[in-house]
Amino acid sequence: MIDKVITAVVSGIVTGLVKHFWPAISGIARSWVRDTPDISGQWIASFTEPSPEGKPEKIDEKVALRQVGLFIWGQGTTMDKLNRSFVYQGRIIRGTIIGSYRRKGSKRPAGTGSFQLQISANDRRMNGRCIWLDADTDCVESSEYVWEKTE
């Protein structure tokens, strides 16, 4: 009997609190959804890396991104003769993605890196920089990193 009374009192208190704070809670939730860029989909990402001969070479990657809220992840493949595959993950913070990538299936640090991209106002272009340990130069390299949405 006492447990039913306690349950009823607690339920009443919780219902009252939710009713009282619901406008604030729903407003915050709507602002999160409304202000979050939609960057899921297909992208072409471009960067420049040293070739085995040491000359700069532009590389394009086909990348498929998924997104839940502020979190992103995906996979991509370079569109060159090596067809290297990468796995991406990151987080959106104030219109900027801060993330990392690694070679799919590799345990070596070469090809592993980080990136930071600013998302355009229409969510169709991202610009920034990437940095990685390069296998050809055995140095940490960096490049401008430009992403264009294809769908």
N, C-alpha and C positions, 0 to 999 in steps of 0.2 A: 504494500500500500504506500509506504513512504517513498519507494523508488519511483512510483508513478507520479507522485506530487513533485519530487525533485526534477523528473524529466519534463513535466509540464512547466515548471518555473523556469528551468534553463531554456527550454524551447521558446517561451515567451520573451525572455531577455534577449536571446539571439535574434529572434524575429524583429523585435523593437530596434535593436542596434543596426541590423541590416537595412530596415526601412529608413532609419535616420541617416545612415551614411551612404545609401545606395546612389544618390545623385553624384557624390564625389567619386565613388568607386567606378561607376559606369563612365563618368567623364574621363577619368584617367585611362581606363581600358580603351575607350574610343580614340583618345589622342595617341596611344601607342600604335594602334592599327592604322589610323589615318596618316600619321607622320612617318611610318616605316616605308622606306623605298622597297619596290618589288624588283628584285634582281634575279629571280629564278628564271631559268630558261637557257637558251643556247647563245653562246658568245664566241667571238674570235678575239683572242688576246695576242698582242704583239709585243715583242721585246727584241733586244739586240744582244748577242753573245759572241765571244771570240770563237772563230773557227779553229780547227786543229792547226791551221797555218798561222793563226794569230790575228787574222783580219776580222773586223766586225761583220756579223752576218745577222740579217733580220729573220726572225723565226716567228711564225704564226702558230697558234694552238687553237684547236676546237675544244671548247669547254662547255660542259653541261652543269649548271648550278641548280641546287635545290635550296629552299629557304623555309624556315619556320621562325616567324617573328624576327628576331635580330640575329639568328644563327644561320650560317650558310655552310654548305659542303658540296663537293662535286668531284667530277673526274674530267680529265682532258688529255688530248693526244696532240703532239706536235705534228705539223703538216709539212715535215721535211723528210728526207730519206731515212732518218733514224726512227721515226714514229714512236718517240718516247711517251710513255703514259705517266700521268701525275695524278695525285689525289690532293684535293684542296679542302681547307676548313678555315672558318673565320667568324668574325662577329662584326655587326654593324654598330658603330658608335658615332652618333651625331653626323650622319651622312657620309661617313668614311668606313671602309672595310679595313680591318686589321686582321691579317691572316697568315697562314703558312701553307707550304706545299711540300710534297716529297715524291720521289720516284716510286711508282707503284711496283711492289715486289722487291725493292732494293733495301738492303740493310746498311749500305754505305752512305756516308754523309754527302758525297758528291751528288749534286742535283737537288739537294734539300735546301729550302729557303723560306723567306718571308716576303710579304708584300703589304703595301698600304695604298689604297685606292680611294680617291674622292669620287663619289657618285654624282652624276649630273642631275639637274633638276627634273629631267624627263625620264630618268632611270634607264637610258639607252646607251650611255657611254660612261666609262670610268677611266680616270687618269691617275697615275701615280708612279711608284717605283717598286722594283723587286730587287732582292739581293740573295745570292746563293754561293755555294762552294762549287767552283767549276772544275770538272775533271780534266779538261784540256790544259788549263793554265795552272792548276793546283793552287789557285788563289780565290779569295772571296771577290766576286764580281757583282756589279749592279747595273741596272738599266732602267730607262723609262719603260713604263708598262701601261699599254693602252688597250682597253677592252671595248668592243663594239657589239651591241646586241644584234642578233641575226633574225630573231623571230618577233 
